[in-house]
C-alpha cells in the first residue's frame, strides 16, 4: 500500500518537477546571458 502510493507519487511528481526545473534552468541561463551581453551598467 505504501509502496504503491510512493510509486504513483514518484511517477506523477517527477514530470512536473522536471518540467519546472527545466524552465527555471532555461530562465536562469537566459537571464545570465542577457546580463552578460548587456553589461553590468544597470547595477
PDB file with one MODEL, atoms N, CA, C and O in Angstrom:
MODEL        1
ATOM      1  N   UNK A   1       0.844  -1.197   0.000  1.00  0.00           N
ATOM      2  CA  UNK A   1       0.000   0.000   0.000  1.00  0.00           C
ATOM      3  C   UNK A   1       0.880   1.248   0.000  1.00  0.00           C
ATOM      4  O   UNK A   1       0.695   2.145  -0.823  1.00  0.00           O
ATOM      5  N   UNK A   2       1.826   1.300   0.915  1.00  0.00           N
ATOM      6  CA  UNK A   2       2.681   2.486   0.987  1.00  0.00           C
ATOM      7  C   UNK A   2       3.591   2.549  -0.250  1.00  0.00           C
ATOM      8  O   UNK A   2       3.838   3.625  -0.794  1.00  0.00           O
ATOM      9  N   UNK A   3       4.081   1.388  -0.683  1.00  0.00           N
ATOM     10  CA  UNK A   3       4.980   1.391  -1.844  1.00  0.00           C
ATOM     11  C   UNK A   3       4.237   1.814  -3.098  1.00  0.00           C
ATOM     12  O   UNK A   3       4.790   2.534  -3.930  1.00  0.00           O
ATOM     13  N   UNK A   4       2.985   1.377  -3.250  1.00  0.00           N
ATOM     14  CA  UNK A   4       2.232   1.743  -4.449  1.00  0.00           C
ATOM     15  C   UNK A   4       1.943   3.245  -4.447  1.00  0.00           C
ATOM     16  O   UNK A   4       2.007   3.887  -5.495  1.00  0.00           O
ATOM     17  N   UNK A   5       1.629   3.802  -3.292  1.00  0.00           N
ATOM     18  CA  UNK A   5       1.398   5.244  -3.222  1.00  0.00           C
ATOM     19  C   UNK A   5       2.683   6.019  -3.500  1.00  0.00           C
ATOM     20  O   UNK A   5       2.662   7.063  -4.152  1.00  0.00           O
ATOM     21  N   UNK A   6       3.793   5.498  -3.000  1.00  0.00           N
ATOM     22  CA  UNK A   6       5.068   6.168  -3.248  1.00  0.00           C
ATOM     23  C   UNK A   6       5.430   6.110  -4.727  1.00  0.00           C
ATOM     24  O   UNK A   6       5.951   7.078  -5.281  1.00  0.00           O
ATOM     25  N   UNK A   7       5.149   4.965  -5.372  1.00  0.00           N
ATOM     26  CA  UNK A   7       5.466   4.823  -6.797  1.00  0.00           C
ATOM     27  C   UNK A   7       4.602   5.770  -7.625  1.00  0.00           C
ATOM     28  O   UNK A   7       5.095   6.412  -8.551  1.00  0.00           O
ATOM     29  N   UNK A   8       3.311   5.856  -7.292  1.00  0.00           N
ATOM     30  CA  UNK A   8       2.439   6.746  -8.054  1.00  0.00           C
ATOM     31  C   UNK A   8       2.842   8.200  -7.832  1.00  0.00           C
ATOM     32  O   UNK A   8       2.766   9.014  -8.752  1.00  0.00           O
ATOM     33  N   UNK A   9       3.271   8.528  -6.614  1.00  0.00           N
ATOM     34  CA  UNK A   9       3.715   9.897  -6.343  1.00  0.00           C
ATOM     35  C   UNK A   9       5.013  10.196  -7.094  1.00  0.00           C
ATOM     36  O   UNK A   9       5.198  11.300  -7.608  1.00  0.00           O
ATOM     37  N   UNK A  10       5.911   9.207  -7.155  1.00  0.00           N
ATOM     38  CA  UNK A  10       7.177   9.422  -7.840  1.00  0.00           C
ATOM     39  C   UNK A  10       6.936   9.611  -9.336  1.00  0.00           C
ATOM     40  O   UNK A  10       7.562  10.460  -9.969  1.00  0.00           O
ATOM     41  N   UNK A  11       6.017   8.808  -9.901  1.00  0.00           N
ATOM     42  CA  UNK A  11       5.756   8.916 -11.335  1.00  0.00           C
ATOM     43  C   UNK A  11       4.977  10.196 -11.633  1.00  0.00           C
ATOM     44  O   UNK A  11       5.256  10.881 -12.618  1.00  0.00           O
ATOM     45  N   UNK A  12       4.000  10.519 -10.782  1.00  0.00           N
ATOM     46  CA  UNK A  12       3.172  11.690 -11.035  1.00  0.00           C
ATOM     47  C   UNK A  12       3.861  12.985 -10.648  1.00  0.00           C
ATOM     48  O   UNK A  12       3.502  14.047 -11.156  1.00  0.00           O
ATOM     49  N   UNK A  13       4.849  12.920  -9.756  1.00  0.00           N
ATOM     50  CA  UNK A  13       5.504  14.137  -9.304  1.00  0.00           C
ATOM     51  C   UNK A  13       6.812  14.412 -10.010  1.00  0.00           C
ATOM     52  O   UNK A  13       7.356  15.512  -9.911  1.00  0.00           O
ATOM     53  N   UNK A  14       7.329  13.407 -10.733  1.00  0.00           N
ATOM     54  CA  UNK A  14       8.629  13.600 -11.387  1.00  0.00           C
ATOM     55  C   UNK A  14       8.490  14.478 -12.617  1.00  0.00           C
ATOM     56  O   UNK A  14       9.340  15.332 -12.865  1.00  0.00           O
ATOM     57  N   UNK A  15       7.437  14.282 -13.385  1.00  0.00           N
ATOM     58  CA  UNK A  15       7.298  15.029 -14.643  1.00  0.00           C
ATOM     59  C   UNK A  15       7.089  16.524 -14.384  1.00  0.00           C
ATOM     60  O   UNK A  15       7.783  17.333 -14.999  1.00  0.00           O
ATOM     61  N   UNK A  16       6.170  16.927 -13.508  1.00  0.00           N
ATOM     62  CA  UNK A  16       6.022  18.369 -13.255  1.00  0.00           C
ATOM     63  C   UNK A  16       7.274  18.991 -12.642  1.00  0.00           C
ATOM     64  O   UNK A  16       7.650  20.108 -12.998  1.00  0.00           O
ATOM     65  N   UNK A  17       7.917  18.275 -11.726  1.00  0.00           N
ATOM     66  CA  UNK A  17       9.119  18.825 -11.110  1.00  0.00           C
ATOM     67  C   UNK A  17      10.240  18.951 -12.138  1.00  0.00           C
ATOM     68  O   UNK A  17      10.994  19.923 -12.114  1.00  0.00           O
ATOM     69  N   UNK A  18      10.356  17.979 -13.039  1.00  0.00           N
ATOM     70  CA  UNK A  18      11.377  18.051 -14.078  1.00  0.00           C
ATOM     71  C   UNK A  18      11.066  19.199 -15.035  1.00  0.00           C
ATOM     72  O   UNK A  18      11.979  19.893 -15.483  1.00  0.00           O
ATOM     73  N   UNK A  19       9.793  19.406 -15.353  1.00  0.00           N
ATOM     74  CA  UNK A  19       9.424  20.498 -16.257  1.00  0.00           C
ATOM     75  C   UNK A  19       9.719  21.841 -15.603  1.00  0.00           C
ATOM     76  O   UNK A  19      10.232  22.754 -16.249  1.00  0.00           O
ATOM     77  N   UNK A  20       9.390  21.960 -14.310  1.00  0.00           N
ATOM     78  CA  UNK A  20       9.670  23.214 -13.606  1.00  0.00           C
ATOM     79  C   UNK A  20      11.173  23.461 -13.528  1.00  0.00           C
ATOM     80  O   UNK A  20      11.630  24.591 -13.703  1.00  0.00           O
ATOM     81  N   UNK A  21      11.940  22.405 -13.264  1.00  0.00           N
ATOM     82  CA  UNK A  21      13.392  22.557 -13.187  1.00  0.00           C
ATOM     83  C   UNK A  21      13.955  22.971 -14.542  1.00  0.00           C
ATOM     84  O   UNK A  21      14.855  23.808 -14.609  1.00  0.00           O
ATOM     85  N   UNK A  22      13.433  22.391 -15.621  1.00  0.00           N
ATOM     86  CA  UNK A  22      13.909  22.760 -16.958  1.00  0.00           C
ATOM     87  C   UNK A  22      13.586  24.207 -17.284  1.00  0.00           C
ATOM     88  O   UNK A  22      14.409  24.922 -17.856  1.00  0.00           O
ATOM     89  N   UNK A  23      12.389  24.635 -16.920  1.00  0.00           N
ATOM     90  CA  UNK A  23      12.007  26.027 -17.196  1.00  0.00           C
ATOM     91  C   UNK A  23      12.870  26.989 -16.385  1.00  0.00           C
ATOM     92  O   UNK A  23      13.318  28.013 -16.900  1.00  0.00           O
ATOM     93  N   UNK A  24      13.103  26.656 -15.112  1.00  0.00           N
ATOM     94  CA  UNK A  24      13.942  27.523 -14.289  1.00  0.00           C
ATOM     95  C   UNK A  24      15.368  27.558 -14.816  1.00  0.00           C
ATOM     96  O   UNK A  24      16.023  28.599 -14.775  1.00  0.00           O
ATOM     97  N   UNK A  25      15.852  26.418 -15.314  1.00  0.00           N
ATOM     98  CA  UNK A  25      17.199  26.381 -15.862  1.00  0.00           C
ATOM     99  C   UNK A  25      17.303  27.256 -17.099  1.00  0.00           C
ATOM    100  O   UNK A  25      18.269  28.001 -17.263  1.00  0.00           O
ATOM    101  N   UNK A  26      16.288  27.163 -17.983  1.00  0.00           N
ATOM    102  CA  UNK A  26      16.309  27.992 -19.189  1.00  0.00           C
ATOM    103  C   UNK A  26      16.208  29.472 -18.834  1.00  0.00           C
ATOM    104  O   UNK A  26      16.891  30.305 -19.429  1.00  0.00           O
ATOM    105  N   UNK A  27      15.354  29.797 -17.862  1.00  0.00           N
ATOM    106  CA  UNK A  27      15.214  31.202 -17.461  1.00  0.00           C
ATOM    107  C   UNK A  27      16.514  31.715 -16.845  1.00  0.00           C
ATOM    108  O   UNK A  27      16.930  32.846 -17.098  1.00  0.00           O
ATOM    109  N   UNK A  28      17.146  30.871 -16.038  1.00  0.00           N
ATOM    110  CA  UNK A  28      18.399  31.285 -15.409  1.00  0.00           C
ATOM    111  C   UNK A  28      19.492  31.506 -16.443  1.00  0.00           C
ATOM    112  O   UNK A  28      20.218  32.497 -16.374  1.00  0.00           O
ATOM    113  N   UNK A  29      19.617  30.599 -17.396  1.00  0.00           N
ATOM    114  CA  UNK A  29      20.627  30.768 -18.442  1.00  0.00           C
ATOM    115  C   UNK A  29      20.317  31.985 -19.298  1.00  0.00           C
ATOM    116  O   UNK A  29      21.224  32.732 -19.667  1.00  0.00           O
ATOM    117  N   UNK A  30      19.038  32.194 -19.619  1.00  0.00           N
ATOM    118  CA  UNK A  30      18.663  33.353 -20.434  1.00  0.00           C
ATOM    119  C   UNK A  30      18.989  34.649 -19.714  1.00  0.00           C
ATOM    120  O   UNK A  30      19.515  35.582 -20.321  1.00  0.00           O
ATOM    121  N   UNK A  31      18.681  34.716 -18.419  1.00  0.00           N
ATOM    122  CA  UNK A  31      18.982  35.934 -17.657  1.00  0.00           C
ATOM    123  C   UNK A  31      20.486  36.129 -17.540  1.00  0.00           C
ATOM    124  O   UNK A  31      20.969  37.260 -17.596  1.00  0.00           O
ATOM    125  N   UNK A  32      21.235  35.036 -17.377  1.00  0.00           N
ATOM    126  CA  UNK A  32      22.687  35.139 -17.247  1.00  0.00           C
ATOM    127  C   UNK A  32      23.306  35.679 -18.531  1.00  0.00           C
ATOM    128  O   UNK A  32      24.134  36.590 -18.487  1.00  0.00           O
ATOM    129  N   UNK A  33      22.905  35.115 -19.685  1.00  0.00           N
ATOM    130  CA  UNK A  33      23.469  35.579 -20.949  1.00  0.00           C
ATOM    131  C   UNK A  33      22.989  36.985 -21.273  1.00  0.00           C
ATOM    132  O   UNK A  33      23.731  37.775 -21.857  1.00  0.00           O
ATOM    133  N   UNK A  34      21.738  37.309 -20.893  1.00  0.00           N
ATOM    134  CA  UNK A  34      21.229  38.657 -21.158  1.00  0.00           C
ATOM    135  C   UNK A  34      22.023  39.701 -20.377  1.00  0.00           C
ATOM    136  O   UNK A  34      22.406  40.738 -20.918  1.00  0.00           O
ATOM    137  N   UNK A  35      22.264  39.410 -19.092  1.00  0.00           N
ATOM    138  CA  UNK A  35      23.043  40.356 -18.291  1.00  0.00           C
ATOM    139  C   UNK A  35      24.496  40.388 -18.767  1.00  0.00           C
ATOM    140  O   UNK A  35      25.134  41.440 -18.742  1.00  0.00           O
ATOM    141  N   UNK A  36      25.016  39.246 -19.198  1.00  0.00           N
ATOM    142  CA  UNK A  36      26.398  39.211 -19.666  1.00  0.00           C
ATOM    143  C   UNK A  36      26.580  39.992 -20.955  1.00  0.00           C
ATOM    144  O   UNK A  36      27.600  40.656 -21.137  1.00  0.00           O
ATOM    145  N   UNK A  37      25.595  39.921 -21.860  1.00  0.00           N
ATOM    146  CA  UNK A  37      25.697  40.647 -23.125  1.00  0.00           C
ATOM    147  C   UNK A  37      25.373  42.129 -22.942  1.00  0.00           C
ATOM    148  O   UNK A  37      25.942  42.986 -23.619  1.00  0.00           O
ATOM    149  N   UNK A  38      24.455  42.422 -22.023  1.00  0.00           N
ATOM    150  CA  UNK A  38      24.055  43.804 -21.812  1.00  0.00           C
ATOM    151  C   UNK A  38      25.132  44.579 -21.058  1.00  0.00           C
ATOM    152  O   UNK A  38      25.365  45.761 -21.313  1.00  0.00           O
ATOM    153  N   UNK A  39      25.778  43.891 -20.132  1.00  0.00           N
ATOM    154  CA  UNK A  39      26.832  44.567 -19.380  1.00  0.00           C
ATOM    155  C   UNK A  39      26.336  45.006 -18.020  1.00  0.00           C
ATOM    156  O   UNK A  39      25.143  45.258 -17.853  1.00  0.00           O
ATOM    157  N   UNK A  40      27.215  45.101 -17.056  1.00  0.00           N
ATOM    158  CA  UNK A  40      26.816  45.448 -15.679  1.00  0.00           C
ATOM    159  C   UNK A  40      26.645  46.954 -15.503  1.00  0.00           C
ATOM    160  O   UNK A  40      27.286  47.559 -14.645  1.00  0.00           O
ATOM    161  N   UNK A  41      25.774  47.559 -16.321  1.00  0.00           N
ATOM    162  CA  UNK A  41      25.623  49.007 -16.234  1.00  0.00           C
ATOM    163  C   UNK A  41      24.385  49.391 -15.438  1.00  0.00           C
ATOM    164  O   UNK A  41      24.253  50.539 -15.014  1.00  0.00           O
ATOM    165  N   UNK A  42      23.460  48.423 -15.228  1.00  0.00           N
ATOM    166  CA  UNK A  42      22.213  48.734 -14.526  1.00  0.00           C
ATOM    167  C   UNK A  42      22.270  48.338 -13.055  1.00  0.00           C
ATOM    168  O   UNK A  42      21.249  48.377 -12.369  1.00  0.00           O
ATOM    169  N   UNK A  43      23.431  47.963 -12.564  1.00  0.00           N
ATOM    170  CA  UNK A  43      23.521  47.542 -11.170  1.00  0.00           C
ATOM    171  C   UNK A  43      23.571  48.760 -10.255  1.00  0.00           C
ATOM    172  O   UNK A  43      23.649  48.612  -9.035  1.00  0.00           O
TER     173      UNK A  43
ENDMDL
END
